[in-house]
Amino acid sequence: MLVNSVTRKPIYSTFQYPSAIPGGPNGYWVVGHLGIMYTELQFLLFDFCRMHQIVYKEIVHIEEGLTRFTQENKGELTLSSTLDLSEEEYYKELQKTRTLDSIIAQDQENKRVIGFIDQMCVVGLWALAEQFLGKIYRKYIAVKTSVDADTVSSPSGWDGFKKEYESIGVDLSTCDSFQDANECRLVNNAIKHNPTVGQKLEGFPYFAPYKGEKLMEVPLDMQRYLNGVNNFLGSLMEKVEAQLDSSNA
């Protein structure tokens, strides 16, 4: 019996993902008014990814131990095919069954933990996205009107963000990896309100095979969501910085 419930992979930030390897987040050239904010974002995403990696590493460590145990004790864990057992043999078979049950229970627990940390990381990723959507907007208004950014109010809700960014000449849907970031947003909403693959998620190709399933049982595409939020915000910062530079020219 081999135990291997962890087939998903931990997520990596720009500080960790070698640029020569395809599939990682992009780096952006953000300087000027938003340069410090971009660096802050990268450090936060790095810490965020480390949290995800630590949980995955612990689960992999547990699974390796279970796999090693089952391989080393394969003979002792093989149940008898006969029903004609002595009392002593019966209790030995009962102990085998209990050991196998505990291994299966641990395997199921590992799956639940991985599913849970992925869901919480989707929620956390979009929380960071909303936080920086507000910070970028407030910085733009602060620079344009020569006030402190802390005195500027952030837009409210996704529609509010889209409307206010349009008012300053930035269409959020034109930012890099918008579709992946938007998918992350909708997965976040589903996790919070109805954790199943409903109508809004069915429209994304990734979720088409999982129609109606519980999100806890769906292998979420975590690196793509990390890339999406990173690229979306990095691209947005470049666009807003360009708007500030053009207005000051």
Stockholm file with secondary structure:
# STOCKHOLM 1.0

chainA/1-249         MLVNSVTRKPIYSTFQYPSAIPGGPNGYWVVGHLGIMYTELQFLLFDFCRMHQIVYKEIVHIEEGLTRFTQENKGELTLSSTLDLSEEEYYKELQKTRTLDSIIAQDQENKRVIGFIDQMCVVGLWALAEQFLGKIYRKYIAVKTSVDADTVSSPSGWDGFKKEYESIGVDLSTCDSFQDANECRLVNNAIKHNPTVGQKLEGFPYFAPYKGEKLMEVPLDMQRYLNGVNNFLGSLMEKVEAQLDSSNA
#=GR chainA/1-249 SS CCCCCCCSCCCCCTTTSCTTSTTSCCCCCCCGGGHHHHHHHHHHHHHHHHHHHHHHHHHHHHHHHHHHHHHHTHHHHCCCSCSCCCHHHHHHHHHHHHHHHHHHHHHHHHHHHHHHHHHHHHHHHHHHHHHHHHHHHHHHHHHHHTSCGGGSCCCCHHHHHHHHHHHTTCCGGGSTTHHHHHHHHHHHHHHHHCCBCCHHHHTSGGGGGGTTCBGGGSCCCHHHHHHHHHHHHHHHHHHHHHHHHHHHC
#=GC SS_cons         CCCCCCCSCCCCCTTTSCTTSTTSCCCCCCCGGGHHHHHHHHHHHHHHHHHHHHHHHHHHHHHHHHHHHHHHTHHHHCCCSCSCCCHHHHHHHHHHHHHHHHHHHHHHHHHHHHHHHHHHHHHHHHHHHHHHHHHHHHHHHHHHHTSCGGGSCCCCHHHHHHHHHHHTTCCGGGSTTHHHHHHHHHHHHHHHHCCBCCHHHHTSGGGGGGTTCBGGGSCCCHHHHHHHHHHHHHHHHHHHHHHHHHHHC
//
